[in-house]
């Protein structure tokens, strides 16, 4: 709910509204919106697939593959490109943010909480991609079988350490 007043009249607004027809979305604004949708859908798919993989075989977790790392790297790129909105007509020459004669909107587009969250999400997607890539290059099951055949009797993971 928002309360706006010009000193003589007061308006109460509850809810969202679409941008009026006088607002023209440029390419960067549209691209930022598209990249945000890609990140949202890709993140949900990644989380759901991770849950399905861990529930399908609780005793055995498959090694991550390079394709998963590439998808996470793509999500990292898309997440970073959401910041194109800061250089679009959303922030520059936005009719709704300019002085209207009745109200003076002093809002400007700058790095704030939302942009900082996008930056941290980009870093986390990139870190997940790197960790997945490193995990896919770890020892395979064949290497473990060779250790067992060579007479290794020590466990690979020490308990109580």
Buried (B, 14 or more C-beta within 10 A) or exposed (E): EEEEEEEEEEEEEEEEEEEEEEEEBBEBBEBBBBBBEBBEEBBEEBEEEEEEEEEEEEEEEEEBEEEBBEBBBBBBBBBBBBBBBBBBBBBEEBEEBEEEEEEEEEEEBEEEEEBEEBBEBBEBBBEBBBEBBEBBEEEEEEEEEEEEEEEEEEEEEEEEE
